[in-house]
Amino acid sequence: MTIQSSTQPASKLLDKRALQQAVADLDERMGFVLDPTATAELAQAMMLASGIRPEDRFLSSEIIRMRHENEEE
């Protein structure tokens, strides 16, 4: 047996304009400037020039540590 709802289902779509404006405002406050010529290769070259060594895997190691930090207790 099925029961019909007396109300119409609400829309699940989100108007993203407010979120986009909030992100644009945050980018402006932080001084972030979009560079349409940026590439992953350029980012890697910049990190190498800054002394970040890929073999250290700092970011992925930190993510793994944070995932398991509650298990250490």
C-alpha positions as CSV (number, residue, x, y, z in Angstrom):
1,M,0.0,0.0,0.0
2,T,1.3,3.4,-0.9
3,I,0.5,6.8,0.7
4,Q,0.5,9.8,-1.5
5,S,2.3,12.9,0.0
6,S,0.0,15.9,0.3
7,T,2.9,18.3,-0.5
8,Q,5.1,18.7,-3.5
9,P,8.8,17.6,-2.9
10,A,11.1,20.5,-2.4
11,S,13.7,21.2,-5.0
12,K,17.1,19.8,-4.2
13,L,19.0,22.2,-6.4
14,L,21.2,24.8,-4.8
15,D,21.6,28.3,-6.1
16,K,25.4,28.5,-6.2
17,R,25.6,32.2,-6.9
18,A,25.9,33.1,-3.2
19,L,28.6,30.5,-2.6
20,Q,30.5,31.7,-5.7
21,Q,30.3,35.3,-4.5
22,A,31.6,34.3,-1.0
23,V,34.6,32.4,-2.5
24,A,35.3,35.4,-4.8
25,D,35.3,37.7,-1.8
26,L,37.6,35.4,0.2
27,D,40.0,35.2,-2.8
28,E,40.1,39.0,-3.0
29,R,40.7,39.4,0.8
30,M,43.5,36.8,0.6
31,G,45.1,38.5,-2.4
32,F,44.6,35.4,-4.6
33,V,45.0,36.2,-8.3
34,L,43.8,33.7,-10.9
35,D,46.5,32.7,-13.3
36,P,45.0,31.1,-16.4
37,T,48.5,30.0,-17.6
38,A,49.1,27.9,-14.4
39,T,49.8,24.2,-14.9
40,A,50.5,21.3,-12.6
41,E,54.0,21.1,-14.1
42,L,54.6,24.8,-13.2
43,A,53.4,24.2,-9.7
44,Q,55.8,21.2,-9.4
45,A,58.7,23.3,-10.7
46,M,57.9,26.0,-8.2
47,M,57.8,23.5,-5.3
48,L,61.1,22.0,-6.3
49,A,62.6,25.6,-6.5
50,S,61.3,26.2,-3.0
51,G,63.2,23.1,-1.7
52,I,60.2,20.8,-1.4
53,R,61.4,17.3,-2.2
54,P,58.7,14.9,-3.8
55,E,60.2,11.9,-2.0
56,D,59.3,13.4,1.4
57,R,55.6,13.0,0.5
58,F,54.8,15.5,3.2
59,L,51.2,16.2,2.3
60,S,50.2,12.6,1.8
61,S,52.0,11.6,5.0
62,E,50.2,14.2,6.9
63,I,46.8,13.2,5.5
64,I,47.5,9.6,6.5
65,R,48.6,10.7,10.0
66,M,45.5,12.7,10.5
67,R,43.2,9.9,9.4
68,H,44.8,7.6,12.1
69,E,45.5,10.0,14.9
70,N,42.5,8.7,17.0
71,E,43.8,5.2,16.8
72,E,47.0,6.1,18.6
73,E,45.2,6.9,21.9
